């Protein structure tokens, strides 16, 4: 249930009530096709670009004398900014996000828990990683996630805990360099297998995982 009350919203999910302010926080990293130097980029994929439609003497740009603005934007969501994926990203079947949402009841709004984690060198964790790696590579381990969740929820009631279906994992430091960071060829922080297993098998039953990294996996 969604109730509008003088520009504030109250979202009721089951027995829980969540209030939102009139100016919510935007956690996404925008794609700026006008300036390739102001874009996130990963996996050596092309940058997002914008191309103005032109045919003969007609150009679809008012600033250049056209009567309208009409642009074609080309992008690679997996490498150019905030995007959403589902199981269709790694299966032979072309499963869409809409189909994935329908499979869990078509829910659009879900309560989310946000935690902040500073990745640490893998050799300082208790987690194992099956592939060849360097000891100083930064990872998000099971212990880091477990500790952050406990610290964030120790005062939560059981009804709130049972309502949470998404987790947002914010990495530290959380500065503006994330808005145009180049991730490829430097092994950005990644999740250990034990960390992802813990996210899947805990009393929260998370259905959605949101991160500010290009992937949960190691780059190479």
N, C-alpha and C positions, 0 to 999 in steps of 0.2 A: 504494500500500500504506500502511495506517495502523497503526502499532504503538503500543499503550498501555504506558508504562513508568513506573509509580509516579506517576501523575497528569501526566506529561509525554507529549507525543506526538512521534513521528517520522514524518514524511510523506515517502515515497519516490516520486519522479516521475522515471522513466527512470533515469539514472545519478546523479541528484542526491538528496541527503538534507537535509530541512529539519526542524529541531527547533522545537517550540513549547512555551512555558512553561505551567504550570498556570493562570496568570492572564493570559490574552492581553489585548491592548489592543483596546478597542472604539472604532473610528473613526467610528461612526455618530452622527448627531444625532437624538435620540429625539423622537417626537411626543408632546406632553403635552396631551391633550384636556381635562384638568381645569383648565388655566390658559392662556388664550389669550395672556397676556402672556409666557409662557415657550415660545413657538413661533417657529420660523423662518417667514417669510412672503415670498412672491414673486409677481410677475405680477398683483397685485391680485385674486388668488383668495381665496375665503373661508378662514377659519381652520378647523382641525380642532375638532369639537365632540362632546361626549358627551351623550346623552339617555337618562335612565332610563325603562325601560318602565313604563307605568301604564295600567290598565284598570279603570274604575269606582273602587271603593274599594281595589283592589289596587295596590301599588307595589312594584316589584322592587328594593328598597333596604333592606338589613338595618338600616342606621343610622336609617331612618325607619319601622321597624316591620315591614318585609317579611320574608318567610321566605327569600328568595334575593336575590342581586345579578344583575341582567341589564340591560346597557346597549347602546344602539346608538351606534356611533361613525361619524361622517361625516368624510371627509377628502378632500383633493386631494393625492395623493402628489407631484405635480410642484411643489407650492408649500409643503408643510407640513413637510418633513423629508427625511432620507436616503431615497432610493428608487433602484430599478434600472430602466433602460430598455433597449430593444433597437430594432432597425430598425422594428418596428411602431409606434414613436412618430411616425414621419414618412412612413409609407406608407399607401396606401388599403387594403391588406390588413391584417387584424387579426392580425398575427403576435405570438405570445406569447413571453415570455422562455423558457419551456420549449421551444418549437419552435426558438428561436435557439440554445439550448444543445445540443439534439439535433443541430443542423447542424454543430456542431464536436466531435461525439463524446460529448455528454452529460456533459462534464467539469464537476464542481462546485468542486473545489479546484484552484487554479492558483497557481504562484509569482508574486508581485507585487513590483515595485520601487517604493519610496516615495521621492519627492523633494520638497524644499521650495523654493518659489519666491516671491519678493516681486514682484508685478506692478509694471510701470513705465509711465510716460506713453508713449503711442503715438508721440509725436514723437521720443522718444529711441531708438526701435528702427529697424531697417532694413526692417521689414515694411510692406506696404501693406494698406489696408483699403478695399474698394470702395464702402462706403456713407458717407453724410455723418456726420462725427463731429467731436468736439472734440479738440484736440491734447493736452489734459491727461488724457483718459480713460485709465484704467489697463488694461493688456493683459498677457497672457502670450504672449510672442513665441517664435519658433523658436529664437533664440539663447539665451534663458533656459532653455528646456527642454533644448536640446542640451548646454549647459554643465553643467546640473545632473545630467544622465544620465552625462556623462563623469566628473564628480567622484565620483559615487556608485558607479561600476562599474569604475574603472580597475584595481582589483585582482581583479576577477572572472575566473574561468576561462571558457573558451569553452563548456564544458558547462553552466555556470550561466547564462551569457548566453542560450544557445539554449533554456533551459527557461523563461525568464521570458515569461509571456503576458499580464500585466496591469501597468499602471502607475497608481500613486496619486499624484496631484499635490496637495500641500498648500500652500495660500497662506499667506503671512506678512503681518502678524503673526498668530500662531495663538493667540488668547486666547478667553476664555469668552463674549465678546460674539457669537461665531458661533452660540451655542445659541439665541438669540432675536433674531437680526438681521432687520431689515426691508429687503429688497432692492429692492422696486419703486420706480420713478421716480427712481433715482439712478445708473443704468447701472453695475451691479456689474462688476468686472473680467471680461474675456472673452478668448477665444483669437483670435489672428489666423488668417487662412486658411493662412498659411505654417506656423504652429505645428501646426495639425491635420493638414496634409499631411505634415509631418515625422513625427508620431506614427504615421501610417498607412504611411509608406514609410521604414523604417529597418531595421537588421539584427536588431532585437528581435522583429518580427512581433507586436506587441501585438494581442490580441483583445478586451481590456477596458480601458476608461479610467475611472478613478474620480477625481472632483473634489469639492471642498468649496464649490463655487459653484452657484447655481441653474441655470446653463446654460453651454454652451461658447460660445454666441452672444451678441452684443450685445442688450441688452433692447429697444431701439426703433430 
